[in-house]
Amino acid sequence: EEIIDPSHKGFGETNEGKSRPGFFRGVATVVTKLFNIVQPTNAYFGQKDAVQCVLIRRIVEDLDMDVNVKIMDTVRESDGLAMSSRNAYLTPEEREKAPVVYQSLCAAREVYDARFARGMDEVEADDLREVVESVLETEPMIKNVQYVSVDDLETMKPLDKVGNDGCVVSLACVLGSVRLIDNIVLR
């Protein structure tokens, strides 16, 4: 049985890939087989899984598949928490505190927008990471910040500086006993 291995494209080296070894290889295999069997015209994926979205676009491009990959905005609860089946594992108290994840990403957006509003051409990726981490640190129920990444929108490679092309700021953290992921696209 053939397995599609995206590791040569660096997806296993992303922070999400490092935290979930083999995951993107499985995604690549399953999605490739699904697309070959179903042969869809359009395929819709949520932005919440940013690395997965870039991987799927790359597969379609590399294998010359005739599929339009549509990346849809992350669907959020009214308080900003990204909808996920994992949210069901949050206790009521944890669920009440969970919006801090999205709030941390919004803080990065504010830093990004403010720098460009002042006429600066670039934002330091470290500044974006630091503001996300500082907001997350305000919530004692966040047990572990696994990563905060500032990556290129097309390749998911880490950036040192973010210019007009924008970036995706993504994170994974543990709230109580639940691993939550989220991201925000800055343009």
C-alpha positions in Angstrom: 0.0 0.0 0.0 1.5 3.3 -1.1 1.9 6.0 1.5 2.3 9.6 0.6 5.3 11.1 2.5 5.2 14.9 2.8 8.3 15.0 5.0 10.5 16.1 2.1 8.4 19.3 2.0 9.2 20.1 5.6 5.8 19.6 7.1 7.2 17.3 9.8 9.6 20.1 10.8 6.8 22.6 11.6 6.0 23.0 15.2 2.8 21.2 14.8 4.6 18.4 12.9 7.1 18.0 15.6 4.4 17.8 18.2 2.5 15.1 16.2 5.1 12.9 14.5 3.7 11.1 11.5 0.4 13.0 11.5 0.9 14.9 8.3 2.1 11.8 6.5 -1.2 10.2 7.4 -3.2 13.3 6.3 -1.4 13.3 3.0 -2.1 9.6 2.4 -5.8 9.8 3.4 -6.5 13.0 1.5 -4.7 11.8 -1.7 -6.6 8.5 -1.7 -9.9 10.3 -1.0 -9.3 12.8 -3.8 -8.4 9.9 -6.2 -11.5 7.9 -5.3 -14.1 10.7 -5.1 -12.5 13.1 -7.7 -14.1 16.2 -6.3 -14.3 19.5 -8.1 -14.0 21.4 -4.8 -12.7 20.5 -1.4 -13.3 22.6 1.7 -11.0 22.7 4.7 -11.0 24.9 7.8 -8.2 27.4 8.5 -8.0 26.2 12.1 -5.6 23.4 10.9 -3.3 25.8 9.1 -0.4 23.4 8.4 -2.8 20.8 7.1 -4.4 23.4 4.7 -1.0 24.3 3.3 -0.1 20.5 3.0 -3.3 19.8 1.1 -2.8 22.6 -1.3 0.8 21.4 -1.9 -0.4 17.8 -2.6 -3.0 19.0 -5.1 -0.3 21.2 -6.8 2.5 18.5 -6.7 0.2 15.7 -8.0 -1.5 18.0 -10.6 -4.9 17.1 -9.2 -7.9 18.8 -10.7 -9.4 19.9 -7.3 -10.1 23.5 -6.2 -9.0 23.6 -2.5 -11.0 26.1 -0.6 -9.8 27.2 2.8 -12.7 28.5 4.9 -12.4 30.8 7.9 -12.2 29.1 11.3 -15.7 28.7 12.8 -15.8 30.2 16.3 -18.0 30.2 19.3 -19.5 33.6 20.2 -16.6 34.2 22.6 -14.0 33.5 20.0 -13.0 30.0 20.9 -12.4 27.9 17.7 -15.0 25.2 17.4 -13.5 21.8 17.9 -14.7 18.4 19.1 -12.0 18.8 21.8 -14.0 21.5 23.4 -16.4 18.9 24.8 -13.5 17.7 27.0 -13.2 21.1 28.7 -14.7 21.4 32.2 -17.2 24.3 32.6 -14.5 26.3 34.4 -11.9 25.5 31.6 -14.4 26.4 28.9 -15.0 29.8 30.6 -11.2 30.5 30.4 -10.6 29.0 26.9 -11.3 32.3 25.0 -7.9 33.5 26.2 -6.4 31.4 23.3 -8.1 33.5 20.6 -7.5 36.7 22.6 -3.8 36.0 22.5 -3.9 35.7 18.7 -6.0 38.9 18.5 -3.2 40.6 20.5 -0.8 39.6 17.9 -3.1 41.1 15.2 -3.1 44.4 17.2 0.7 44.5 17.3 0.9 43.7 13.5 -1.8 46.3 12.6 -0.3 49.0 14.8 3.2 48.7 13.4 1.9 49.0 9.8 -0.4 51.9 10.8 2.7 53.7 12.0 4.4 53.3 8.6 6.7 50.5 9.5 7.5 48.0 6.7 8.0 45.0 8.9 7.1 43.4 12.3 9.5 41.3 14.2 8.2 37.7 14.5 9.5 37.6 18.0 7.3 40.5 19.0 4.3 38.6 17.7 5.3 35.5 19.6 6.0 37.4 22.8 2.6 39.1 22.9 0.8 35.8 22.3 2.8 34.1 25.1 2.3 37.0 27.4 -1.5 36.9 27.0 -1.6 33.1 27.5 0.6 33.5 30.7 -2.2 35.5 32.3 -4.4 32.4 32.5 -3.2 30.0 35.2 -5.3 27.2 33.7 -3.0 27.1 30.7 -0.7 24.3 31.8 1.6 24.2 28.8 2.2 26.4 25.8 3.6 23.8 23.4 4.5 26.4 20.7 3.7 29.8 19.2 4.7 30.0 15.6 5.0 32.8 13.1 5.1 31.2 9.7 5.0 32.0 6.0 1.4 31.6 4.6 2.5 29.4 1.7 5.2 27.2 3.1 4.7 27.3 6.9 8.4 28.0 7.3 9.3 30.1 10.3 9.7 33.9 9.7 12.0 36.3 11.5 10.3 39.4 10.1 6.8 39.8 8.7 6.2 42.2 5.9 3.3 43.0 3.6 2.9 39.4 2.5 1.6 38.6 6.0 1.9 35.4 8.0 0.0 32.9 10.0 0.4 33.0 13.8 -0.4 29.6 15.3 -0.3 28.0 18.7 -0.9 24.9 20.6 -1.4 24.9 24.4 -2.9 22.7 27.0 -5.8 24.1 29.0 -6.5 21.7 31.9 -6.0 18.4 30.2 -7.1 19.4 26.7 -4.7 20.3 23.9 -6.1 23.3 21.9 -4.8 24.6 18.6 -5.7 27.9 16.9 -4.2 30.4 14.5 -4.8 33.7 12.9 -3.8 34.9 9.4 -2.3 38.4 9.4 -2.3 40.4 6.2 
